[in-house]
Amino acid sequence: MAKFLLNFEKFLFMKSFLLTLFLLVSSQFVSAQLISGTLINEGRKLISSFDFKIHGKHKGFQTYELAVNSMGEVTSVVMKEVEGDLVSTPAKIEAVKVLKKLKFTGANFYPKFQHVTVKMEFLK
């Protein structure tokens, strides 16, 4: 019985180790994403093709909150100061310009405005 429990513990350890390794490796390919918000809870999708990466002179990330109207257009972009490590103001402004061009699924039955939090990655 003790041998069985030892083998079972090894199996559980390897299983959790492989799962952790897989999550770690796969997280390296996720550079930015739609994080949270009422827009995601409603199931609305991003129509625009955008990988949430901006190539420039600075490296880092920054989080923004977008307001999206019922037709799927971004009406406002607000930077969350405490959720990011980017120090370049021109890079932050560039991100706002790009984010205002995003388009989400829209219809008359969606609320007038919904919000979504977005994480942008800046690459050198």
C-alpha positions, 0 to 999 in steps of 0.5 A: 500500500505504501508503494502505491501511495508513493507512486501516486504522489509521484504521478500527482507531482509530475501532473502538476509540474507539467501543467505549471510548465505548460501554463508558463510557456503558453503565457509567454505568447500572450502579450496583451489581451482584453482583461475584464469588463462588462463588454466581456461579460456580455460576450461581445467580440473584437472585430478589428484585427489587432495583436495589442503590441506596439513596436517603438523605442520603449519596452513595457506594458500599460493598462487602459479602460475603454468605453464602447458604445452599443454599435461597437465603437470605442468612444473613450480611452482612459489610461490606468496609471497604477497598472503599468510600467511604461514611462514614455508619454508619447508611447502612451498617446500612440496607444490611445490613438490605436485603441480608439480605432478598435471595433467590437461587435455591435447591435441595438440591444446592447447597453448604451456604453460598456467598459473593457480593460485592455493590457497593451505591450510595448516592444523595442 
